[in-house]
Each structure stands twice: as structure tokens, then as C-alpha cells.
Amino acid sequence: MRTKILIITMITSTLFVSNVSIAELGKMDKAEAQATTKFDHIGLAEMYEKEASDMTAKAKVQKELLEEYQRHSEYYGREGQDFQAHHEALLREYTKAAERNAGMAASHRKMAK
């Protein structure tokens, strides 16, 4: 059980760190700067909606891990509090990212009209 939790923690940490690379941020900024037509903004809105749904899915995974921890916190020992804090932080960050992306998608949908 402890090994399984460690593996899940390592995988989620890796996904979080590798989620948005500097190159992707540069591409997004460049695409936004070059967006002039209705279709450009629709494409950007779809991209942001996809990112928002990805972040929402990741937040859901973190929430499930936290619920599992709360149901069986006695299995985690001393590392349990670190586990809980880590996944609460990830949940918070994924939720904020999903909200930001949803806001950007709405903004670009508005610009497309």
C-alpha cells in the first residue's frame, strides 16, 4: 500500500511539473498576439477549453486521492500530513488553472462574436 501511494505521488508530481513547458507558453502568447480573425479566436477558445477540462480532470484525481487519505489516514503514518498538504496544493493549483483557462476561453469566445 505504501509503495502504491509513493508511486502515485511521484507520477502526479511529474505530471504537474511537466504540465506547461516554457515552449508551450511561448506558443500560446504568440498565437494570441497573431489572432486577428474570428476563427483564430474560436481556435484559441477551444484550446483554452481543452486545457480547462484537462486541469479539471487532474483536480478531480487530486480530490479523489485526498478523499482516500481522509478515509484511511491511519495507513499513511508520519508522511500522511506531507501527502495531504502536497495534494491539497496540487488540487488548489489545478483548480485555479482550470478557472483561468475557462476565463480565457470565455474571453476569446466573446472576441470571436
C-alpha positions in Angstrom: 0.0 0.0 0.0 2.8 2.4 0.9 4.6 1.7 -2.3 1.5 2.2 -4.3 0.9 5.6 -2.7 4.5 6.6 -3.3 4.3 5.7 -7.0 1.0 7.6 -7.4 2.6 10.7 -5.7 5.6 10.5 -7.9 3.5 10.2 -11.1 1.3 13.1 -10.2 4.2 15.3 -9.2 5.9 14.6 -12.5 2.7 15.4 -14.4 2.3 18.6 -12.5 5.8 19.8 -13.2 5.8 18.8 -16.9 2.3 20.1 -17.5 3.1 23.5 -19.0 6.5 23.9 -20.6 8.1 27.3 -21.4 7.8 26.5 -25.1 4.1 25.9 -24.8 3.7 29.2 -23.0 5.6 31.0 -25.8 3.4 29.3 -28.4 0.2 30.4 -26.6 1.5 34.0 -26.3 2.5 34.1 -30.0 -0.9 32.6 -31.1 -2.8 35.2 -29.0 -0.7 38.0 -30.5 -1.4 36.8 -34.0 -5.1 36.2 -33.5 -7.0 38.6 -35.7 -9.9 36.8 -37.2 -13.0 35.2 -35.7 -11.7 31.8 -36.4 -8.4 32.5 -34.7 -10.2 33.4 -31.5 -12.5 30.4 -31.8 -9.4 28.2 -32.1 -7.9 29.8 -29.1 -11.1 29.4 -27.1 -11.2 25.7 -28.0 -7.6 25.3 -26.9 -8.3 27.0 -23.6 -11.4 24.9 -23.1 -9.4 21.7 -23.6 -6.8 22.9 -21.1 -9.6 23.8 -18.6 -11.1 20.3 -19.0 -7.6 18.7 -18.6 -7.0 20.7 -15.4 -10.4 19.9 -14.1 -9.7 16.2 -14.6 -6.4 16.5 -12.8 -8.1 18.3 -9.9 -10.6 15.5 -9.7 -7.8 13.0 -9.4 -6.2 15.0 -6.6 -9.6 15.3 -4.8 -10.0 11.5 -5.0 -6.5 11.0 -3.5 -7.4 13.4 -0.7 -10.7 11.6 0.0 -8.8 8.3 0.1 -6.3 9.8 2.5 -9.1 11.0 4.8 -10.8 7.6 4.8 -7.6 5.8 5.6 -5.3 8.3 7.2 -4.0 5.8 9.7 -2.2 3.9 6.8 0.0 6.9 6.0 1.9 7.4 9.2 4.1 10.4 9.5 4.3 11.0 5.8 0.5 11.4 5.7 0.5 15.1 6.6 3.0 15.8 3.8 0.9 13.7 1.5 -2.2 15.6 2.4 -0.5 19.1 2.1 1.0 18.2 -1.2 -2.2 17.0 -2.8 -4.2 19.9 -1.3 -1.7 22.3 -3.0 -2.0 20.4 -6.3 -5.8 20.5 -6.1 -5.7 24.2 -5.4 -3.3 24.9 -8.4 -5.2 22.7 -10.8 -8.5 24.4 -9.8 -7.0 27.8 -10.3 -5.6 26.8 -13.7 -8.9 25.4 -14.8 -10.7 28.7 -13.8 -8.1 30.8 -15.6 -8.3 28.7 -18.7 -12.1 28.8 -18.6 -12.0 32.6 -18.3 -9.6 32.9 -21.2 -11.8 30.6 -23.3 -14.8 32.8 -22.5 -12.8 35.9 -23.3 -11.9 34.6 -26.7 -15.4 33.4 -27.4 -16.5 36.9 -26.7 -13.9 38.3 -29.0 -15.0 36.0 -31.8 -18.5 37.4 -31.8 
